[in-house]
Amino acid sequence: MKILIVGSGGREHAIAMAVAKSPKAEKIYCAPGNAGIAQIAECVPIGAMEFDKLTAFALEQSVDLVVVGMDDPLCGGIVDVMEAAGLRVFGPKKAAAILEGSKAFSKDLMKKYQIPTAEYETFTDADAALSYLATAKYPIVLKADGLALGKGVLICNTLEEAKNGVREIMLDKKFGDAGNTLVVEEFMTGREVSVLTFVDGRTVAVMTSAQDHKRAKDGDQGLNTGGMGTFSPSPFYTEAIDAVCREKIYQPTVDAMRAEGREYKGVIFFGLMLTEDGPKVLEYNARFGDPEAQVVLPRMKTDIIDVFTACIDGTLDAVQLEFEDNAAVCVVLASDGYPVSYEKGFPITGLEKFDNDEYFCFHAGTAKKDGKIVTNGGRVLGVTAKGSDLKDARKKAYLAAEWVDFANKYMRHDIGKAIDEA
């Protein structure tokens, strides 16, 4: 089969690596890709939002399967465009991708179908939001309604912080049009867990659990980022919690989308909070998480192309989803200053040391310049290691993180520290 992967980050590198393991993968393309993906796929200089060019390329090359990794093209309707041209595409259509594209939509869906989540209010008027916040209980959470690269969430401890947050999101448009509508949420406490699932419209196949670290600095301090590291599985996501989630969250979400005339096929990422009152939904994503994919996919035993095909064909109930009985930890190597401002273009050394199936180096923000691989983004690399258990994997991941070097390299040193408390 000829496969085209759409995207350019660490998630797409992890997808490409999983696809390359399949004996069915004859040729892999990636648009636009990055310097790491280029080692296992042919990178094509077409942007992820250039739907017509991507469609034309896929038709010209007789591509058998398109896999869309990124949220923007999914929410923009790339699947609709490509399917209309006769292509087979893994990912939700625009009407279904709204599950991630609009937080107000997803909150209203959960309320209507009694899927457990935090209490909330939505606002399109900044003054109305400020009036509500003047009498609210703190801390409180402000969320830009639309896509904001994983950064449009503010936790406010005081009314003053909340006022500044409303100004940033709704008035200053820090996240662009994503801030036209504001979701104000009750602050929940508990362990956070990320659970990725494959969905074929009706059936839900649950992948292994993971936990992301969003804050830029150690001790969960600093600004929200796209993710500074992750581990899998989560020791806090027990079989009992899994059973509750399947019954009250996963299947009801898929059934609700179908009932709304928005049949969902692809990946649903469930961001969960394990509260004293049971698991509740923090957020939905309409694709593999990043960097969750970098610890989940290396542990997956089932042929991923078989799963993609089953999701498209509605035959997921016939697939046995299997994962290795081990653990993985990913430490993100970023450019110092991320997520605000940072320099790029620095040569990266040490990449040649990743040459076995226990250590992986997923490229997120890299490029090739004058024959050398250089930094080309805020999150540069995701260094992943597998181990017999989480502590072993964590030790190996930090060992491997030291193999790689570049000017202004920055990383958190406490990824997976929660493992010690399990």
C-alpha positions in Angstrom: 0.0 0.0 0.0 1.0 3.6 -0.6 0.3 5.8 2.5 0.3 9.6 2.8 0.6 11.0 6.3 -0.4 14.7 6.7 1.6 16.7 9.3 5.0 17.7 10.4 5.5 17.0 14.1 6.6 14.4 16.6 3.1 12.8 16.5 3.4 12.3 12.7 6.9 10.8 13.1 5.5 8.3 15.6 2.7 7.5 13.2 5.1 7.1 10.3 7.3 4.8 12.4 4.3 2.6 13.3 3.2 2.5 9.7 6.7 1.6 8.6 6.6 -1.5 10.8 3.6 -2.9 8.8 4.4 -5.3 6.0 1.5 -3.7 4.1 3.4 -0.4 3.8 5.0 -0.4 0.4 5.6 3.4 0.2 5.2 6.2 2.7 4.8 9.9 1.9 4.5 12.7 4.5 3.4 16.2 3.8 5.2 18.4 4.8 7.1 16.1 7.2 10.4 17.0 8.9 14.0 15.9 9.0 13.4 12.8 11.1 10.3 11.6 9.1 12.4 12.0 5.9 14.5 9.0 7.1 11.6 6.7 6.7 9.2 8.5 4.3 9.4 10.7 1.2 8.6 14.2 2.4 6.5 16.3 0.1 6.6 20.2 0.3 2.9 20.7 0.6 1.3 22.4 3.7 -1.2 20.5 5.8 -3.9 23.1 5.0 -3.4 22.9 1.2 -6.2 20.5 0.7 -6.5 20.7 -3.1 -2.7 20.2 -3.6 -2.7 17.3 -1.1 -5.6 15.7 -2.8 -4.1 16.1 -6.3 -0.8 14.6 -5.1 -2.5 11.6 -3.5 -4.5 11.0 -6.7 -1.4 11.4 -8.9 0.6 8.9 -6.8 -2.3 6.4 -6.4 -2.2 6.7 -2.7 -4.2 3.9 -1.0 -4.6 5.5 2.4 -4.3 9.0 3.8 -3.7 9.4 7.6 -4.3 13.0 8.9 -2.3 13.6 12.1 -3.0 17.3 12.8 -6.1 19.0 14.3 -6.2 22.1 12.0 -6.8 20.2 8.7 -9.3 17.8 10.4 -11.3 20.7 11.8 -11.0 22.4 8.4 -12.6 19.5 6.6 -9.7 17.8 4.8 -11.4 14.4 5.1 -14.5 15.7 3.4 -12.5 17.1 0.5 -10.4 14.0 0.0 -13.2 11.5 0.4 -15.2 13.5 -2.2 -12.3 12.9 -4.6 -12.5 9.1 -4.0 -9.6 8.8 -1.5 -9.6 6.6 1.6 -8.8 8.7 4.6 -8.3 8.0 8.3 -9.7 10.7 10.5 -13.0 12.4 11.3 -15.0 14.5 8.9 -15.4 18.2 9.7 -18.8 17.7 11.3 -17.3 15.2 13.7 -13.9 17.0 14.3 -15.9 19.8 15.9 -15.6 17.6 19.0 -12.2 19.2 19.3 -12.7 22.3 17.2 -15.3 23.8 19.6 -15.0 23.4 23.4 -18.5 24.9 23.7 -19.9 22.2 21.4 -18.2 19.4 23.3 -19.4 20.8 26.7 -22.9 21.1 25.4 -22.8 17.6 24.0 -21.6 16.2 27.4 -24.3 18.1 29.2 -27.1 16.8 26.9 -26.0 13.2 27.0 -25.0 13.2 30.7 -21.3 12.5 30.2 -19.4 13.4 33.4 -17.5 16.7 33.1 -16.9 20.0 35.0 -19.7 22.5 35.4 -19.3 25.4 32.9 -20.7 28.5 31.3 -20.0 29.9 27.8 -19.7 33.5 26.8 -19.5 35.5 23.6 -19.5 38.8 25.4 -16.5 39.8 27.5 -18.5 42.0 29.9 -20.9 39.2 30.6 -18.0 36.9 31.3 -16.5 39.5 33.7 -19.8 39.9 35.5 -20.0 36.1 36.0 -16.4 35.8 37.2 -17.0 38.6 39.8 -19.1 36.1 41.8 -17.4 32.8 40.8 -15.6 30.4 43.0 -11.8 30.2 42.6 -9.6 28.8 41.2 -11.4 28.7 37.9 -10.5 27.6 34.4 -10.8 29.8 31.2 -10.7 28.1 27.8 -10.6 29.6 24.3 -13.4 27.8 22.4 -11.4 26.9 19.3 -8.0 25.4 18.4 -5.1 27.0 20.2 -2.2 24.6 19.8 -2.9 23.1 23.3 -2.2 26.5 24.9 -5.7 28.2 25.1 -6.4 27.1 28.7 -5.8 29.4 31.7 -6.1 28.4 35.3 -6.9 31.5 37.3 -6.5 31.6 41.1 -8.0 35.1 41.6 -10.5 37.5 40.1 -7.6 39.7 38.9 -6.0 36.7 37.0 -9.4 35.9 35.5 -9.9 39.5 34.3 -6.5 39.4 32.6 -7.4 36.0 31.1 -10.6 37.4 29.6 -8.6 40.3 28.2 -6.0 38.0 26.6 -8.5 35.5 25.1 -11.5 37.7 24.1 -10.2 41.2 23.7 -6.5 40.9 22.7 -7.2 37.7 20.7 -4.0 36.1 21.9 -5.4 32.8 20.3 -7.0 34.5 17.3 -10.6 33.6 16.5 -10.4 30.6 18.9 -11.2 33.2 21.6 -14.4 34.5 20.0 -16.3 32.3 22.5 -15.0 31.7 26.1 -15.8 28.6 28.1 -15.5 29.2 31.9 -15.2 25.9 33.8 -15.2 24.7 37.4 -11.7 23.8 38.5 -11.4 20.1 39.1 -8.8 18.3 41.2 -7.3 14.8 40.8 -4.9 12.9 38.6 -4.9 13.7 34.9 -4.9 10.8 32.4 -4.9 10.7 28.6 -6.6 7.8 26.9 -6.5 7.4 23.1 -9.2 5.4 21.4 -9.8 4.2 17.9 -13.4 4.6 16.7 -15.3 3.4 13.6 -18.5 5.2 14.1 -19.9 2.7 16.6 -17.2 0.6 18.1 -14.5 2.0 20.5 -11.1 0.3 20.8 -9.2 1.6 23.8 -5.5 2.1 23.6 -3.1 2.0 26.5 -3.2 5.0 28.9 -0.7 7.9 29.2 -0.1 11.1 31.2 1.1 14.3 29.6 3.0 17.2 31.3 1.8 20.5 29.9 3.6 23.2 31.9 7.0 24.4 30.7 8.9 24.2 33.9 9.7 21.6 36.6 7.1 21.2 39.3 4.3 22.0 36.8 5.3 25.7 36.9 5.4 28.1 34.0 3.2 28.5 30.9 1.1 25.9 29.2 2.8 24.3 26.2 2.0 21.7 23.6 3.5 19.1 26.0 6.9 18.7 27.6 6.8 14.9 28.1 4.6 12.0 28.9 4.6 8.4 30.2 2.6 5.3 29.5 0.8 3.5 31.0 -0.6 5.6 33.9 -0.5 3.6 37.2 -3.5 5.6 38.3 -5.7 4.4 35.5 -6.9 1.1 37.0 -9.1 -1.6 35.5 -12.0 -0.4 37.7 -11.6 3.2 36.3 -11.3 1.8 32.8 -14.6 -0.1 33.2 -16.4 3.1 34.4 -14.9 5.2 31.5 -16.0 2.6 28.9 -19.5 2.6 30.3 -20.1 6.3 31.1 -17.7 8.2 28.9 -16.2 6.4 25.8 -19.2 4.6 24.4 -21.7 7.4 25.3 -19.5 9.9 23.5 -19.4 7.9 20.3 -23.2 7.1 20.5 -23.9 10.8 21.2 -22.0 11.9 18.1 -23.9 9.4 15.9 -27.2 10.5 17.4 -26.3 14.1 16.5 -25.7 13.1 12.9 -21.9 13.5 13.3 -20.7 9.9 13.0 -17.2 9.8 14.2 -14.4 7.7 12.6 -10.7 8.1 13.6 -9.1 8.7 17.0 -10.8 10.3 20.0 -8.4 11.5 22.6 -10.1 11.6 26.0 -8.4 14.0 28.5 -9.6 12.8 31.9 -9.5 14.0 35.4 -9.8 11.3 38.1 -11.8 13.2 40.7 -13.1 12.0 44.1 -16.5 11.7 42.3 -15.1 9.5 39.6 -13.5 10.1 36.2 -14.6 13.2 34.3 -13.8 14.6 30.8 -11.4 17.6 30.7 -11.3 17.7 26.9 -11.6 15.9 23.7 -9.1 15.8 20.9 -9.9 14.6 17.4 -6.5 13.0 16.8 -3.5 11.3 18.4 -2.1 13.3 21.3 1.3 14.8 21.0 3.5 13.7 22.8 1.1 10.9 23.9 1.5 9.2 20.5 5.3 9.0 21.2 4.8 6.6 24.2 1.6 4.8 23.1 2.4 3.8 19.5 5.9 2.3 20.2 4.1 -0.1 22.6 1.4 -1.1 20.1 1.7 -4.7 18.7 -1.3 -4.7 16.4 -0.6 -3.7 12.7 -1.7 -0.1 12.7 -2.7 -0.2 9.0 -5.2 -2.9 9.9 -6.7 -0.7 12.6 -6.9 2.4 10.2 -8.6 0.3 7.6 -11.1 -1.2 10.1 -12.0 2.3 11.4 -12.8 3.5 7.8 -14.7 0.3 7.0 -16.7 0.1 10.2 -15.2 -3.3 11.2 -13.2 -2.3 14.3 -15.1 -5.0 16.3 -13.1 -7.6 14.4 -9.7 -6.2 15.4 -7.8 -7.3 18.5 -5.9 -4.3 19.8 -2.8 -5.4 21.7 0.0 -3.5 23.5 3.3 -4.7 24.9 3.4 -5.4 28.6 6.0 -2.8 29.4 6.2 1.0 29.8 7.5 4.1 27.9 8.6 7.6 28.9 9.1 10.5 26.5 11.1 13.6 27.5 10.7 16.6 25.1 13.9 18.5 24.2 12.8 22.1 23.6 14.4 25.4 22.6 15.0 27.5 25.7 12.3 30.3 25.8 9.5 28.0 24.4 6.5 28.6 24.3 7.1 32.4 24.1 10.2 33.2 22.0 13.3 31.2 21.0 16.0 31.0 18.4 16.3 28.2 15.9 18.7 26.9 13.3 21.2 25.2 15.7 22.9 21.9 14.6 21.8 18.8 16.5 24.3 16.1 17.5 23.9 12.6 18.9 21.0 11.5 16.8 22.9 8.5 15.4 22.8 6.8 18.8 19.1 5.9 18.4 19.5 2.6 16.5 17.4 0.0 18.3 13.8 -0.7 19.4 14.2 0.5 23.0 15.2 4.1 22.3 13.4 6.4 19.9 14.0 10.0 18.9 10.9 11.6 17.4 11.5 14.8 15.5 9.0 17.6 16.2 10.7 20.9 15.1 13.7 20.0 12.9 14.9 20.8 9.4 17.8 19.9 7.2 20.2 22.7 6.3 23.5 22.3 4.5 23.4 18.5 5.1 22.9 18.9 8.8 19.8 18.4 11.0 19.0 21.7 12.8 16.5 23.0 15.3 13.4 24.4 13.6 10.8 24.9 16.4 9.9 25.3 20.1 9.6 21.6 20.7 12.5 20.1 18.9 12.7 16.4 19.7 10.8 13.8 21.8 13.2 11.3 23.3 11.4 8.1 24.2 12.6 5.0 26.0 10.9 1.7 26.7 11.5 -0.2 29.9 10.3 -3.2 31.9 8.3 -0.7 34.1 7.8 3.0 34.4 10.8 3.7 36.6 13.1 1.7 34.2 11.7 3.6 31.2 12.1 7.0 33.0 15.8 6.2 33.8 16.5 5.2 30.2 14.7 8.2 28.8 16.7 10.7 30.8 19.9 8.8 29.9 19.1 9.1 26.2 18.1 12.7 26.5 21.8 13.4 27.4 23.0 11.8 24.1 21.5 14.6 22.1 22.8 18.2 22.2 22.1 21.5 20.5 22.5 25.2 21.5 19.7 26.4 23.9 18.5 22.8 24.6 15.9 22.8 27.4 13.9 20.1 29.1 12.0 19.4 32.2 13.7 17.1 34.7 10.6 15.7 36.4 8.7 13.9 33.7 7.1 10.9 35.2 7.9 11.9 38.8 4.3 11.0 39.7 5.3 7.4 39.1 7.1 7.5 42.5 3.8 8.3 44.2 1.9 5.4 42.6 
